[in-house]
Amino acid sequence: MRLRAGPLALACAALLVAASACTESAAPGSVHILTADTPVGHVLVRYIDRGIDRAESEGAAAVVIRVDTPGGDIDSMRATVGRIEQANVPVLTFVTPPGARAASAGTFIVMAGHIAAMAPGTSIGAATPVTATGDDVGGALGRKVENDTVAFARAVAEQHGRNADWAEAAVRDAASATPSEAAAEHIVDLEASSILELLAAAHGRSVRLLSGEELTLDVREAPLYFNDRNAYERALQILGDPIVLAILIAVGVSGLAIEMLNPGLFLPAVVGITATIASLLGIGSLLPTEAAVALLVFGIALLALEGFTGSGGILGSGGAIAVVLALSIFVGQGSTEIDLKRLLTMLGLALLATATIAAVGVVAISRSYLSRTERSEPPRGARL
C-alpha cells in the first residue's frame, strides 16, 4: 500500500526517542568538559548553553570549555559570553590543544571564564571586527562597530580582573599573545599542558559567580565527564556550512521552479520545500522549534493529500520523511535526556501523526472500494 511509509516514520521517531533517553548521567561533583572547536555561531551557542545547563542540573563541580576557534559571529559571541558569565557553576576556559587558537570572537569567550588558561603553543587575540568576507568595516559603521566591541571587550576583562587595556588593543590593533605573554600580562590566569594539569592548578582557587556567590574549586580529583555535541547539533553544524547552504538553497529554488513550470510532478515541489526549510534552519532564520513545526505541518499535509491525488506514493513518502525530520528536531533541540514533559509531547505528536495516517488510509480505501459504480447499457441493435 502507498501509505506504508507512515508507520515506518513513527517507528524511526520512536527509535530516536529511545536513543536520546539512553544518555548516561554524570556523577555529582564531576567536571564537565565541553569543546568549542568550530566557528562561533548559533550552533555553538546552543551547545554551550545545553552543556552548562546540564552541568548546573547535575551538580557539577566545574565546567571546562576547550577552545580552538578562528572566531565568528559577534551576536553569537555575545550570547556565549553571556551564558558563561551567568552560569551557576564555575567555568574554566582553556585554549587547547597545542596549536589551537582563540582568535577574534574566541578571545572574548576565553576571557569570560572564571578561570582562563592556555596550553603551550597556542595563541589568543586578533579580535578586530571584519565583514563576512574578511574585509575591514569602513566609514561611520566601522567606527561604531569597533567602539562597541571595544567597550564590550573592556567590560568582559574588567568583570574578571583581567587586562582591559590589552583587550582593547586586541580589538583596535589586532594584538595577539602567546601563553607566557598572556599569563604575564594578566590576560589569562595560568598556563597548563593538559586538563589534569589545569584542574590541579585551579584546585583551591576561589571564584565569584555573577550572583555574588563565592566558591572554592574542589576539582583536583573530580571525575571528568565529556559532554560532546549530540547528533542533532552535528547535523545543524553541517546545515550551517556555507557550501551545504548554497546547495540547499539551489535545490529549493530549482525544485519549486520545476514544479511551477510542470505542475503535477509532485517530487520537485516536495524536495524544494523540504530543502528550503532546511536551509532556513541552517542559516538560523528559523528556530529549531519553528522548523520542526513547519516540517510537521508540511508532512501531515502531504500525507493527507496522498489520499486525494494520484502521486504514486510520492506525497506519502515525502510526508513520512518530513514527519521523521520534525520529530527528530523536537527530540534533538532539547537536552539529550528525555523528561516527562518532552516524552508526553512526543507521544502526542506521534498520536497526531498516526491519526492523520489512519484518516488518509480510510480516504484511500473509500475511493478504491466505495466509489459509485456506473452501469453501461449496450447500444440498441447490438448482438453478442
Summary of the structure (lengths in Angstrom):
residues: 384
radius of gyration: 27.4
end to end distance: 38.6
largest distance: 112.0
contacts: 1268
relative contact order: 0.12
helix: 55%
strand: 12%
